[in-house]
Amino acid sequence: MSSILKGIAASNGIAIAKAYRLVEPDLSFDKKSVENAEEEVARFQAAISTSKSELEAIRDKAMVDLGEDKAQIFEAHLLVLSDPELLTPIEDKVKTENVNAEFALKETADMFVSMFESMDNEYMKERAADIRDVTKRVLSHLLGVQIANPSMVTEEVIVIAEDLTPSDTAQLNRQFVKGFTTDIGGRTSHSAIMARSMEIPAVVGTKSVTDSVENGDMIIVDGLNGEVHINPTPEVIEEYKREHARYEDQKAEWAKLVNEPTVSKDGQHVELAANIGTPKDLEGVKNNGGEGVGLYRTEFLYMGRDELPTEDEQYEAYKAVLEGMEDKPVVVRTLDIGGDKELPYLNLPKEMNPFLGYRAIRLCLDEQEIFRTQLRALLKASPYGNLKIMFPMISNLQEFREAKAILEEEKKKLQENGTNVADKIEVGIMVEIPSTAVMADVFAKEVDFFSIGTNDLIQYTMAADRMNERVSYLYQPYNPAILRLVKMVIDAAHNEGKWAGMCGEMAGDEIAVPILLGLGLDEFSMSATSILRARSQIHGLNQSDMKKLAEEVLQLDTNDEVIKAVEKAVSHS
């Protein structure tokens, strides 16, 4: 039976492939008596053997794709599967109590897990985590339930999930994952942002895709219109293949602009930069004609691992990006953990409202060793390119001064030790808190630049959680309240001879671009895949006309009125 789900178009493009469900499996079972204990032991040993083969394959793939340190995790899991101290009691329990292998496995494993977790020893606590992971895998084979592993996909698929965490998305194999769709999330959720940087179509916020789709169903993800087609008819598939071809032709037209400057019809030049998460994203920046990196989200260096990255690891990553961009500007945001980006190994307290809590610069000023390590790595990498450092989540001037003082201290120490550091490194802030936007004229006297982070600025100004579908109607990028704050920031920067950029998703938005051009924004930073479309759009606009449009929309009352005014102005330009 074919059906259509509506969601939010999160990443442009069209994908047609089979469904791959990335959902937590149901591993529930009942305790049962068994008549033949030897047969039950043999069934358990077969599950162990299958799990070993699986883990060896995952370990080998991790070694190639992710390096030796990630592969070590699976090596530890293999050791657990060969440990007689765990396996023998399970087999003995089956034989002496005549119980099913699932029950014997869970009872014994839980005993070891609680024993190890109660020890005041990090190594033992890690062993508990290994046992828990391995138990889940063996249990899945005993129950005949498949555990999803996105990194091991070997055919073209569309990933179906309730949501995708940043670490889930980082594991996706771009060669085979053609698109994804989720129950929850919005255009600015991290899974959506990652989809755009990976250049794969995505529809999020469908509410019910995990309930509606089985493994192997044929799926069309329409990332242009926000639709998911489940088991479509052959006619619909053909129609979408044609639509896909049209979109690819449009992209080919945009691709001709890859080496062109971004200049409006009346000669105003602006910079189109890209938001990236890892050095691997540079290829996309170059292929899409990025004139710089406007936001390097360094937190991805810290995620998907079980300890903090070393100073050397960070230095290598920053150096790779700076060298790769060949003296084009690279704005590196210091660690922005918190909100929906957690680091389990930091053991941060659970908070009622993590988006308004202990995160980003607040955490870094408190956990100074983490912050100083990152700043040293950045300073050491600075001679290899055009580095600009940006502090996130700044809400008052004191925080900026404190962060900058720590940076200066580390710079001085390195120079005294004879380490080469770039002479001029611009230091700016992300403007994502209304208090900072309102005080932009004061900040502009001390910072070198502003970059407006609209994803959070909108949610904080409108008091509307951007991850919550029920209040998604309040996520209004064109609300005159937001536009007035943006204008305050740009004007404050220009009055002090500084530049203002934007690194929120609004910077690449087709409705927002004309307004931002009119407001005088200097740098637009967006997902790399949006750059060529935005360049094409700006080439067709007169900045002088957009200036009048910007003045007009600032006086309007609602988000919808602004959209209508932009559409009318653009159709006449």
WOKARA-V624956 format. One line per field, one symbol per residue. phi: phi as a letter, one per 20 degrees, with the letter a starting at -180 (. if undefined). Layout:
# WOKARA-V624956
phi=???
This chain:
# WOKARA-V624956
phi=.ebcdebdfdbfpcccaffcfdcffedfbdfcededffffffffffffffffgfffffffffgfednffffggffffffffdeffefffffffffedldffgffffgfffffgffffffebgffffffffffffggffgfffemdeefbffdfccfbdedbfbdfgfgffefegfdeeabbcfdocfdffffffgffemcfbcdmfmcffeecdgnfecdddfedmccedlffgffffffffffffffffffffgfegdefecfgeneecddddecdbgfffgffffdmferdebdeffffeembdbfffffgfgffffgffffelmffcedefgcepmedddgfelfffcfcffddeblfffffeefffffffffffffegfeadecdceemfdbfgffffffffgfgfffffffenefcgfdcfccceecdggfffegffgffdeeadceefgegffffelcgfedgfdffeedfdfgfffffffgfffffffdmddcccdffffdefffggfffffngecddbggfefffffgffgedeffffffffffffefecgfffgffffffffee
